[in-house]
């Protein structure tokens, strides 16, 4: 559950993070994420599909939302776990120069999981700040420091890490993106396509 919520927040945060100040901050995205977690030396993997949207509302402010649906293998007794989450947030961006942006964003996240006929809910938030740089035409990258807090009735968790992403423009309207979390015990990798409108 925690992993799904973190990815939900980040996907909403980084929808426009790869777009320079001169490019369109209105976009929709579709992606695939894999995550490996370790608890008490037991490694678990899950995958999810995500949909996101970003909308510029003022010159330097955008709104973002995303929905994620994932599965985690279970045991023959309990079966697999289904996890869903939604993220809503806003961000601020301002250029340092022609090819470097400063980004600050925050989100609230609501998630639920279901296993063996029982379900649980969790909620949380994240806040992040970083930079996005355009290295060459059609190739961009971002580094964002993220703090998140997630809890439900049985646990509470706080984490700080770095998320690194890249973007490659196939056309001015279509971008491939990918990302990875750094300095965390849990490994998260995501890939997808972003469509600017």
Secondary structure, DSSP 8 states (H G I E B T S, - for coil): -HHHHHHHHHHHHHTTTTS-TTS---EEEEEEEEEEEEETTEEEEEEEEEEEEEEE-SSSEEEEEEEEEEEEEEETTTEEEEEEEEEEEEEEEEEEETTEEEEEEEEEEEEEEEETTEEEEEEEEEEEEEEEEEEETTEEEEEEEEEEEEE-SS-EEEEEEEEEEEEEEEETTEEEEEEEEES-SSEEEEEEEEEE-
